[in-house]
C-alpha cells in the first residue's frame, strides 16, 4: 500500500512539474511576443517611449538569450 501511495505522489509531483514547465514556456512566449511588439513600436519613433523591465525572465529560463532582455539593437 505504501508503494502505491508513493507512486501516486510521484505521479502528482510529475504532473505539477509538467504544468509548471508548460506555464513557464507560455510566459516565455508571451514575453517574447510583447518584446517584439515593443521593439517594432520603438523602431517607428523614439526608442525610449516604451521601456519595460523583465525582472522575472531569469526565473523561467537559463538561456543567455532571455537573461538580458533589455538588450537593444543600437
C-alpha positions, 0 to 999 in steps of 0.5 A: 500500500505504501508503494502505491501511495508513493507512486501516486505522489510521484505521479502528482509531483510529475504532473505539477512539474509538467504544468509548471514547465508548460506555464513557464514556456507560455510566459516565455512566449508571451514575453517574447511576443510583447518584446517584439511588439515593443521593439517594432513600436520603438523602431517607428519613433523614439526608442525610449517611449516604451521601456519595460523591465523583465525582472522575472525572465531569469526565473523561467529560463537559463538561456543567455538569450532571455537573461538580458532582455533589455538588450537593444539593437543600437 
